Amino acid sequence: MKPMRLAILGCGSRGRTYARIAAKLNDRYEIIAVADPDQAKTSTVVNLCEAGGVNVFDSDEALFAEGKIADVLIIATQDAQHYSHAMQALDLGYDILLEKPAAETLERCEQLDAKAREKGCRIAPCFVLRYTPFYRAVREFIDSGRLGRIMNIRASEGVDAFHQAHSYVRGHWANAAKSSPMIVAKCSHDTDLMCWFADSSPKRVSSFGRLDWFKPENAPAGAPKRCTDGCPVAGDCIYDAHRYINETRNYLRMVMPGAEASSRSGEGVSDEQILEFIRTSPWGRCVYHCDNDVVDHQVLAVEMENGITASLTMTAFDCNRSIEIHGTRGSLRGGEPYREGGAAELWFRDHRDGKFEKVPVEQTSNDGYASHGGGDFGIIDALDRQFAGPNALEPGLMGIEGHRLAYLAEESRLAGGEPR
Ligand SMILES: NC(=O)c1ccc[n+]([C@@H]2O[C@H](COP(=O)([O-])OP(=O)(O)OC[C@H]3O[C@@H](n4cnc5c(N)ncnc54)[C@H](O)[C@@H]3O)[C@@H](O)[C@H]2O)c1
């Protein structure tokens, strides 16, 4: 089999992550083109590949002007660009691995789906959690039939307070209008999983959510606009930007030029460079004095077409995801918070005898499984099977139901919880 030829549009944090994994699987994938206006980023990808094998473009226009030059286009630009980039790629006949969210409105997701069907092309959104050993184990357990008929699903997503501040208060996804609403930007993974596990689509959705904490009225007395301006509570503040120099340094990989390999081992950038970065960039701002408007806590409740009811809690003030699936024969429960607390990562309770049974989750030492619980590796590992061969996806936008659930939840939240 010839390696699948990949082109990558957008070589930011996500684009480079996929490139690194694909470059390691070089018997199956060949990166033949990259496009990004930032030359340092395209060079990083080029350096992962065989010399002379990668065509470099400095814009989307330049890449698209070449026509269809690869089997699959990975689109890893920012949220507001996905729709236009995916539409242009479909016109050229590309199969697409598309970063989530697929588009910034439900209507546009539906247009992408319709266009992909018309063109006979497949769009796989980067719902990387589907490809993790943990959620694959959940799916396999459902398929085993041991839960009986599923009645409800309860999911929880703890964003983590510092992560919330980094991405949704100071960072790229702080403003819904510039990126996407929180329930779409962060939780479309969860809404996708809920629809995937229910094998259904949303019928009625209701949601409530608010931005309550990351606001000026909660700023400690005397807190300046930037952490570097002598904040009186810095020593006790969860969000103190000086923490980027030490324990939260790895977050800089996503946002600070040159900080790719940023860890305490001295790779990447120096402490002095980080200090300058937090003095000048959005990531040094006091979290109570930013221009953020996305929620920091939200709940949604949904009735699926097949009768399953499900709920999701998103909160900045918890850490990691958990899930419970209740069926007529038993319940499945699991997630990182259980494992952290010393319980099994995934377990089953049989309603008949009340016994608990640990459900195995594949543990792998593969480095690629480090990110998104293994999903980043898993999605690239699955790419050639999804886009070629007997088990390839059907044309269309895979996972449109999860997008629908997230967008309907946001509509409902904005309407004060009115069902949608
Ligand atoms: N699947 C996931 O779990 C997950 C996680 C984080 C982010 N994301 C999504 O992935 C996407 C990318 O996020 P990121 O953190 O890599 O962002 P990023 O800002 O690091 O990367 C975006 C890249 O696109 C490039 N770009 C901008 N305009 C371009 C153009 N016209 N042509 C070519 N390149 C262009 C930028 O220079 C940048 O390098 C976002 O939509 C984000 O929401 C998904």
The ligand as a Tripos MOL2 file, in Angstrom:
@<TRIPOS>MOLECULE
LIG
   44    48     1     0     0
SMALL
NO_CHARGES

@<TRIPOS>ATOM
      1 N1         -9.4650   18.5920   18.8110 N.am      1 LIG1
      2 C1         -9.1370   19.1770   19.9290 C.2       1 LIG1
      3 O1         -9.2050   18.5890   20.9960 O.2       1 LIG1
      4 C2         -8.6610   20.5890   19.9160 C.ar      1 LIG1
      5 C3         -7.8620   21.0940   20.9570 C.ar      1 LIG1
      6 C4         -7.4310   22.4030   20.8760 C.ar      1 LIG1
      7 C5         -7.7940   23.1890   19.7920 C.ar      1 LIG1
      8 N2         -8.6020   22.6830   18.8240 N.ar      1 LIG1
      9 C6         -8.9950   23.4750   17.6440 C.3       1 LIG1
     10 O2         -7.9480   23.3890   16.6960 O.3       1 LIG1
     11 C7         -7.8730   24.5870   15.9370 C.3       1 LIG1
     12 C8         -6.4350   25.0980   15.9420 C.3       1 LIG1
     13 O3         -6.0570   25.3760   17.2750 O.3       1 LIG1
     14 P1         -4.5360   25.7070   17.6240 P.3       1 LIG1
     15 O4         -4.4360   25.7150   19.1030 O.co2     1 LIG1
     16 O5         -3.6350   24.8320   16.8240 O.co2     1 LIG1
     17 O6         -4.4550   27.2050   17.0780 O.3       1 LIG1
     18 P2         -3.1860   27.9900   16.5720 P.3       1 LIG1
     19 O7         -3.5700   29.4200   16.5880 O.co2     1 LIG1
     20 O8         -1.9790   27.5290   17.3090 O.co2     1 LIG1
     21 O9         -3.0360   27.4900   15.0430 O.3       1 LIG1
     22 C9         -3.7260   28.0350   13.9500 C.3       1 LIG1
     23 C10        -2.7270   28.2020   12.8210 C.3       1 LIG1
     24 O10        -3.3760   28.6020   11.6410 O.3       1 LIG1
     25 C11        -2.5220   29.4970   10.9690 C.3       1 LIG1
     26 N3         -3.2810   30.2840    9.9930 N.ar      1 LIG1
     27 C12        -4.0450   31.3670   10.2280 C.ar      1 LIG1
     28 N4         -4.5650   31.8250    9.0510 N.ar      1 LIG1
     29 C13        -4.1350   30.9650    8.1010 C.ar      1 LIG1
     30 C14        -4.3400   30.8890    6.7060 C.ar      1 LIG1
     31 N5         -5.1250   31.7750    6.0710 N.pl3     1 LIG1
     32 N6         -3.7420   29.9000    6.0020 N.ar      1 LIG1
     33 C15        -2.9730   28.9800    6.6470 C.ar      1 LIG1
     34 N7         -2.7410   29.0130    7.9770 N.ar      1 LIG1
     35 C16        -3.3220   29.9850    8.6890 C.ar      1 LIG1
     36 C17        -1.9210   30.3380   12.0760 C.3       1 LIG1
     37 O11        -0.7370   30.9930   11.6600 O.3       1 LIG1
     38 C18        -1.6740   29.2700   13.1270 C.3       1 LIG1
     39 O12        -0.3760   28.7260   13.0000 O.3       1 LIG1
     40 C19        -8.8820   25.5410   16.5680 C.3       1 LIG1
     41 O13       -10.0440   25.5530   15.7950 O.3       1 LIG1
     42 C20        -9.1740   24.9360   17.9110 C.3       1 LIG1
     43 O14       -10.4740   25.2280   18.3840 O.3       1 LIG1
     44 C21        -9.0170   21.4090   18.8580 C.ar      1 LIG1
@<TRIPOS>BOND
     1     1     2 1
     2     2     3 2
     3     2     4 1
     4     4     5 ar
     5     4    44 ar
     6     5     6 ar
     7     6     7 ar
     8     7     8 ar
     9     8     9 1
    10     8    44 ar
    11     9    10 1
    12     9    42 1
    13    10    11 1
    14    11    12 1
    15    11    40 1
    16    12    13 1
    17    13    14 1
    18    14    15 2
    19    14    16 1
    20    14    17 1
    21    17    18 1
    22    18    19 2
    23    18    20 1
    24    18    21 1
    25    21    22 1
    26    22    23 1
    27    23    24 1
    28    23    38 1
    29    24    25 1
    30    25    26 1
    31    25    36 1
    32    26    27 ar
    33    26    35 ar
    34    27    28 ar
    35    28    29 ar
    36    29    30 ar
    37    29    35 ar
    38    30    31 1
    39    30    32 ar
    40    32    33 ar
    41    33    34 ar
    42    34    35 ar
    43    36    37 1
    44    36    38 1
    45    38    39 1
    46    40    41 1
    47    40    42 1
    48    42    43 1
@<TRIPOS>SUBSTRUCTURE
     1 LIG1         1 GROUP 0 **** ****
